[in-house]
Amino acid sequence: AQLRNASVSIPNNIAEGHGRGTRAEYVRFLRYSRGSANEATTLLLLIERVRYLPEHVLRPLLVLVERIRSMLARLLDALGG
């Protein structure tokens, strides 16, 4: 449930921040998205550590979250945030 919540929070915060209409608010919500991506990464690593899912399932998810984190970082840099 926590992983699902963190994952859903990433795009929801991007959308909410964009809808606020100001750069400062957008940047603030992009930072929330980045925090949710960090949380998702941590949860995936914990899942791996306690062996809830096999590595061949988890590794692609970790790669995907890292790509999302990278995109958020580039967007924040471009917006001066």
RODO-2510 file (C-alpha; in nm, 4 decimals, decimal comma):
residues 81
     n   res          X          Y          Z
     1     a     0,0000     0,0000     0,0000
     2     q     0,2828     0,2413     0,0821
     3     l     0,4549     0,1740    -0,2489
     4     r     0,1291     0,2288    -0,4361
     5     n     0,0668     0,5557    -0,2501
     6     a     0,4192     0,6851    -0,3169
     7     s     0,3953     0,5873    -0,6841
     8     v     0,0573     0,7538    -0,7356
     9     s     0,1774     1,0631    -0,5523
    10     i     0,4503     1,1306    -0,8110
    11     p     0,2259     1,2215    -1,1075
    12     n    -0,0467     1,3628    -0,8841
    13     n     0,1924     1,6198    -0,7380
    14     i     0,3227     1,7105    -1,0831
    15     a    -0,0322     1,7694    -1,2048
    16     e    -0,1364     1,9624    -0,8962
    17     g     0,1699     2,1836    -0,9068
    18     h     0,1230     2,2575    -1,2741
    19     g    -0,2387     2,3447    -1,2120
    20     r    -0,1478     2,5991    -0,9459
    21     g    -0,0392     2,8365    -1,2195
    22     t     0,2833     2,9766    -1,0752
    23     r     0,6395     2,8643    -1,1226
    24     a     0,7060     2,8685    -0,7486
    25     e     0,4101     2,6403    -0,6770
    26     y     0,5049     2,4100    -0,9643
    27     v     0,8583     2,3799    -0,8303
    28     r     0,7280     2,3134    -0,4800
    29     f     0,5095     2,0278    -0,6008
    30     l     0,7867     1,8894    -0,8215
    31     r     0,9937     1,8664    -0,5045
    32     y     0,7093     1,6723    -0,3417
    33     s     0,7141     1,4407    -0,6434
    34     r     1,0871     1,3935    -0,6037
    35     g     1,0319     1,3049    -0,2392
    36     s     0,7707     1,0484    -0,3381
    37     a     1,0117     0,9004    -0,5935
    38     n     1,2759     0,8759    -0,3213
    39     e     1,0224     0,7043    -0,0980
    40     a     0,9331     0,4575    -0,3753
    41     t     1,3022     0,3774    -0,4246
    42     t     1,3472     0,3151    -0,0537
    43     l     1,0420     0,0904    -0,0394
    44     l     1,1595    -0,1101    -0,3408
    45     l     1,4998    -0,1577    -0,1787
    46     l     1,3319    -0,2752     0,1407
    47     i     1,1168    -0,5171    -0,0576
    48     e     1,4331    -0,6498    -0,2169
    49     r     1,6072    -0,6800     0,1161
    50     v     1,3297    -0,8841     0,2776
    51     r     1,2861    -1,0829    -0,0464
    52     y     0,9175    -1,0172    -0,1009
    53     l     0,9769    -1,0108    -0,4758
    54     p     1,2560    -1,1599    -0,6868
    55     e     1,5339    -0,9400    -0,8180
    56     h     1,4286    -0,9861    -1,1822
    57     v     1,0972    -0,8187    -1,0934
    58     l     1,2425    -0,5417    -0,8764
    59     r     1,5387    -0,4287    -1,0860
    60     p     1,3301    -0,2925    -1,3764
    61     l     1,1135    -0,1048    -1,1259
    62     l     1,4182     0,0487    -0,9625
    63     v     1,5504     0,1512    -1,3051
    64     l     1,2157     0,3093    -1,3909
    65     v     1,1995     0,5076    -1,0666
    66     e     1,5567     0,6253    -1,1216
    67     r     1,4603     0,7488    -1,4703
    68     i     1,1674     0,9373    -1,3181
    69     r     1,3934     1,0894    -1,0523
    70     s     1,6349     1,1964    -1,3245
    71     m     1,3566     1,3587    -1,5288
    72     l     1,2333     1,5435    -1,2204
    73     a     1,5855     1,6647    -1,1466
    74     r     1,6266     1,7983    -1,5015
    75     l     1,2881     1,9693    -1,4895
    76     l     1,3659     2,1275    -1,1544
    77     d     1,7024     2,2481    -1,2872
    78     a     1,5338     2,3977    -1,5938
    79     l     1,2831     2,5811    -1,3712
    80     g     1,5518     2,7080    -1,1371
    81     g     1,4347     2,4913    -0,8522
***
